[in-house]
Amino acid sequence: MNRPWAKNNRRRSRVCRAQAPTDPALPAKMHSPMNTFYESAATALRLLADLDPTLLAIVGRSLAVSATACALACVGGLLLGAWLGVARFPGRGGVLTVLNTLLAVPSVVVGLVVYLLLSHSGPLGFLGWLFSFQAMVLAQAVLVLPVAAALTRQVIEDADTAHGEQLQSLGAGRTMRGLLLAWDERYALLTVVIACFGRAISEVGAVMIVGGNIDGFTRVMTTAIALETSKGDLPLALALGMVLLAVVLALNALVSLLRRWRAGRADAAASPLQVSA
């Protein structure tokens, strides 16, 4: 049986073999993936050492957005969590279930909701915040608020279980009891604030949607990493990734130091009591 396609395949195979390079040194000249990684990492380190203006602008904008969003979200989240920690009312279990569910809401969903609110046809469209610094702050604040409220609620509820009856016997109401317990657990709540900042600065989906990733205006570290990687500008993406990892590492180290310092203070306060006993 005559099969012209088989002849064509054999002809193309002979042509490819004839055109194949015969220089034995050619593979050594080609860039392997490992060499590309090393070159990109070296260039990224040079960008960090030279304090590249583009890099610094993106890092500064990212820190400003996340710090502002964290401050706004923690003001409401800490107060709401402190109240939920001491309050007892019908339907509290349902409220806590909804609050814990919001912890797992994808950031892109939050970005979509904020986008619809800030769009020209949305209820907040008159503000003109879409694709702006304010829009990114709002999106991250909405994303971080449930985290602050849920973690604070757990801390205050545990403290209320241990000391709530004593404060209640002294005449402290729910609001006062929540505030007093929050002040007593202020170092634990500082850990909550740090965790909220880490959640905000590592977020990418919401700020990408509402900010638009506009160069020089709304481009932050996470969105810049995604964009530069898709463009093939690996050195800048790696440099931003190194800064982001350094920020997260510093936050975790700070949380660990706070816990050790708090444990040391608790042991120091307990020592005189044991000696006197």
LINGIJO-V330950 format. One record per backbone hydrogen bond with DSSP energy under -1.0 kcal/mol. CO is the residue of the C=O (numbers start at 1). NH is the residue of the N-H. E is the energy in kcal/mol with one decimal. If there is no record, write none. Layout:
# LINGIJO-V330950
{{CO/NH/E} {CO/NH/E}}
This chain:
# LINGIJO-V330950
{{3/7/-1.3} {4/8/-2.3} {5/9/-2.0} {6/10/-2.2} {7/11/-2.4} {8/12/-2.5} {9/13/-2.1} {10/14/-2.0} {11/15/-2.0} {12/16/-2.4} {13/17/-2.1} {14/18/-1.9} {15/19/-2.0} {23/26/-1.4} {25/29/-1.0} {26/30/-1.5} {32/36/-2.2} {33/37/-2.0} {34/38/-2.4} {35/39/-2.7} {36/40/-2.4} {37/41/-2.7} {38/42/-2.5} {39/43/-2.4} {40/44/-2.4} {41/45/-2.3} {42/46/-1.9} {43/47/-2.1} {44/48/-2.0} {45/49/-2.6} {46/50/-2.6} {47/52/-2.1} {52/56/-2.6} {53/57/-2.4} {54/58/-2.0} {55/59/-2.4} {56/60/-2.7} {57/61/-2.2} {58/62/-2.3} {59/63/-2.5} {60/64/-2.2} {61/65/-2.5} {62/66/-2.4} {63/67/-2.5} {64/68/-2.3} {65/69/-2.5} {66/70/-2.6} {67/71/-2.3} {68/72/-2.3} {69/73/-2.6} {70/74/-2.5} {71/75/-1.5} {72/76/-1.3} {73/77/-3.2} {74/78/-2.5} {75/79/-1.2} {76/80/-2.6} {77/81/-2.8} {78/82/-2.3} {79/83/-2.1} {80/84/-2.5} {81/85/-1.7} {83/87/-2.2} {89/92/-1.7} {91/95/-2.0} {92/96/-2.5} {93/97/-2.0} {94/98/-2.3} {95/99/-2.5} {96/100/-2.7} {97/101/-1.9} {98/102/-2.0} {101/104/-1.6} {106/110/-1.6} {107/111/-2.6} {108/112/-2.2} {109/113/-2.4} {110/114/-2.5} {111/115/-2.4} {112/116/-2.3} {113/117/-2.0} {114/118/-2.2} {115/119/-1.3} {117/124/-2.4} {119/122/-1.7} {122/125/-1.4} {124/127/-1.5} {125/128/-1.2} {132/136/-1.6} {133/137/-2.1} {134/138/-2.5} {135/139/-2.4} {136/140/-2.4} {137/141/-2.4} {138/142/-2.4} {139/143/-1.8} {140/144/-2.1} {141/145/-2.2} {144/148/-2.3} {145/149/-2.5} {146/150/-2.7} {147/151/-2.3} {148/152/-2.0} {149/153/-2.3} {150/154/-1.8} {151/155/-2.0} {152/156/-2.8} {153/157/-2.4} {154/158/-2.0} {155/159/-2.0} {156/160/-2.6} {157/161/-1.9} {158/162/-1.3} {159/163/-2.8} {160/164/-2.2} {163/167/-1.8} {164/168/-2.6} {165/169/-2.1} {167/172/-2.0} {168/171/-1.4} {173/177/-2.8} {174/178/-2.6} {175/179/-2.2} {176/180/-2.6} {177/181/-2.3} {178/182/-2.1} {179/183/-2.2} {180/184/-2.2} {181/185/-1.9} {183/186/-1.3} {185/189/-2.2} {186/190/-1.6} {187/191/-1.2} {188/192/-1.3} {189/193/-2.1} {190/194/-2.1} {191/195/-2.3} {192/196/-2.2} {193/197/-2.2} {194/198/-2.2} {195/199/-2.0} {196/200/-2.1} {197/201/-2.6} {198/202/-1.2} {200/203/-1.2} {204/208/-1.5} {205/209/-1.6} {206/210/-2.5} {207/211/-1.8} {208/212/-1.0} {210/131/-2.4} {214/217/-2.0} {214/218/-1.9} {214/219/-1.0} {220/224/-2.6} {221/225/-2.3} {222/226/-1.8} {223/227/-2.2} {224/228/-3.1} {225/229/-2.0} {226/230/-1.7} {227/231/-1.8} {228/233/-2.1} {232/234/-1.8} {233/237/-1.6} {234/238/-2.9} {235/239/-2.5} {236/240/-2.4} {237/241/-2.2} {238/242/-2.5} {239/243/-2.0} {240/244/-2.5} {241/245/-2.6} {242/246/-2.2} {243/247/-2.4} {244/248/-2.3} {245/249/-2.7} {246/250/-2.4} {247/251/-2.2} {248/252/-2.4} {249/253/-2.5} {250/254/-2.3} {251/255/-2.3} {252/256/-2.3} {253/257/-2.5} {254/258/-2.3} {255/259/-2.2} {256/260/-2.2} {257/261/-2.7} {258/262/-2.5} {259/263/-2.5} {260/264/-2.5} {261/265/-2.1} {262/266/-2.3} {263/267/-2.3} {264/268/-2.3} {265/269/-2.2} {266/270/-1.7} {267/271/-1.5} {270/274/-1.8} {271/275/-2.2} {272/276/-2.5} {273/277/-1.8}}
